[in-house]
Amino acid sequence: MKHFIYKTYSKSGKFYIGRHSTRNIDDGYLGSGKWVLSIKNKDSLSREILEYAKDPISLKELERKYISEHINYSENMNFNNEPIGFASGRFNPMKHLEVVKQVVKTRTENGSYIHSDETKKKISAAHKGKKCGPSWNKGLTKHTDTRVAELSKKISNGVSKWMSTLTEEQRKTKFGNTGEKNGFFNKTHSTKTIDIMKQAQQENRKNKITCEHCNKAVDKANFSRWHGNNCKHE
């Protein structure tokens, strides 16, 4: 396999930078970017190989380097500031609050966020019987996998940042009294109470309820949320 960074450009001077891996250098690949796909007459485009890489990993890093060097050129037509398949960072329009508000407003007005009963039934029927495979992070923790650790850190930082924007009254409304005003501030459960709570949890796990629709045996909390009348197989 040959791995290389390419530049696809037009006579107008506009260009797109991407990465490609192939066994045939002359396969005619011009890119899958929005700008490239939007041009109907591909004969007006040309491709230039900028640099080769030894493997896919180094190829991705090389693409990041080239994009960062060219992304601010007015002729550059890359929509991403990272070597990924969707707009990211400051180039992602959904990062701007005014855009998000407009999208929500538009979708609400045209009914995208309000499904009719008939549409809900169709969506339910389309998902019945589908089985999902295990999630990518099943069995992994932030101590055993760097991806999980990074995700956990991002979520934690995001929550902390959001919490810092709330007033004391907003926090009280959402979470009750916090800090010294919380009735349980600086207190701990007694050993007896902890044992009672543990026993209740163990009993809850043992006394599982079988859903009549999907035949899954789950604890009471999960049954109330995902099964019974709420089961997607109903």
Buried (B, 14 or more C-beta within 10 A) or exposed (E): EEBBBBBBBBEEEBBBBBBBEEEEEEEEBBBEBEBBEEBEEEEEBEBEEBEEBEEEEEBBEBBBEBBEEBBEEEEBBBBBBBBEEEBBEEBBEEEEEEEEEEEEEEEEEEEEEEEEEEEEEEEEEEEEEEEEEEEEEEEBEBEEBEEBBEEBEEEEEEEEEEEEEBEEEEBBEEEEEBEEEEEEEEEEEEEEEEEEEEEEEEEEEEEBBEBEBBEBEBBEEBBEEBBBEEBBBE
